[in-house]
Structure formats: structure tokens, C-alpha cells
Amino acid sequence: MNSVLERVYEIGIIPVIAFNSVDEAIPLCKALMDGGLPAAEVTFRTACAEECIKKIHEELPNMLLGAGTVLTVDQADRAMAAGASFIVAPGFDPEVCKHVIDKGVS
């Protein structure tokens, strides 16, 4: 089992978040961490998702951080570059899946 999957197993649950503003990211993620949930999946359904992932990754490096609702290789690349440790998609796209695996991300 890889380290990301081990952390998911240890934590037990991954909150899924759709931020409307970058200003929401750090306070909410700090609250999650303070409450014993050092993990979040930030959905790519909002315009600020990429920037939120980057900010969380920079300010809360111990948080297990992923990107959700990833539909394209471009979105996957942007999420990984921003600091996402795992990628979630609402369906199976062989191209996106292979690309993410080839990059070494879960």
C-alpha cells in the first residue's frame, strides 16, 4: 500500500470541500486539523480550486490534500502542480487515470 493510501486508511474519512473563495481555505482546513481530520479533497468545480490547493499545501503541509471532480489531464496536472497528493474523478477516464499513475500520484 502506498503512503497516501496508508494515510487515508489511518484517517478513515476524507472531507470533500467546494470552496467559493480562497479566503475560506485555510480557516476551514485548520479547523479540520484541530478536530483531528488532517485531510481534505478540494473539488475542481469552482474557479478557485487550484489556488486553494496551492495555499493549503503551502500553509498546512501536513494535511493530506487531494483534488476531486478532476475530469481532464489538464486539471490533473494543475492539481498536482498545486500540491494535490491524490486525484479523484467522478468517473473512469483511462487517459486521466494513466496520466496520474505515470506521474506517481494516487
N, C-alpha and C positions, 0 to 999 in steps of 0.2 A: 504494500500500500504506500502511495507517495505521501509526502509530508502534508500537502493540502488536505487530502482525504483523511489523514490521521487527525488533523485539527478539526475538521468537520465532525468526525466521529466523537472526539473529545468534547466539543462544544455542544453537540446534539441538535442544534437548531440554527438556521441562518435567517435572520430577519430580511425581508425584501422591502426595499425603500425606493420610492419615486420622489426625488427632490424637485421642488418647484423653484428653488433658489440655492445658490452656492452658500449663502449665509446660514442655511439650515443644516448643512452637512456636519460641521464639527460639533456643535452643541448636541445634536441627536446622537452622533456616534460616541461622544464622550459619555452620554447618559447610558447608552447600551453597555459600554465597557464598565462603567461604575456599577451597573446592575448585573455584571457577570456574563455579559454576552459580547465577547470581543470579536464579533463578526457581522458582516453586512453584505448583501447583494444589492448593488445600485442598478436600477433598471435604466436601460438606454431609451426609455420612452419620453424623456424630457430633454430639452436643449442643453441643460446644464450638467447632464450626467457625467460627461468626460471630465469637466472641470472639478466636479465634486469628488470623483475618484482620485484625481491628482492631489487635491487638497487633503483629503483624508489620508492618503498614502504618505504624504509628506509630514503631516502633523501627528498622525497616530500610526506609526509604522508597525506596531504590534497587533493591529487589528487585521483579522483575516478578511480580505476585501475582494469582492468579485463583481462582475458586470453581468447583468441579466437582460433579457429581451434582445439579445445580440442576434441579428439577422443576416449580417454580411461579413465578409472578410475584412472590409474596411473598418467596420465597427469593432470587430475583434482586435484589429491592430491598434486602433485608437484606445481601446480599453486597456490592452496590455501595456502600451506605452505610458498610459496614465498611472499604472500601478496595480491593475487587477491581477489577482493570483489565480482566479478561476473565471470561467466563462459559462454562462447558462443561456440556452436558446429555447424558445417555445416549441420548437420542432426540430427534426433531424435534417440538417443540410450537410451532405457528405463533404462538400468543398470547405465549409467553415470548420467542420469537425477536424478534418485532416490538417488544415492550416494551423489550428490551435494546438493540436497534438504535436505537429512538426516544430512548433515554437517552444514546446516543453511546458505548456500551461495546461492545467486540468480543465 
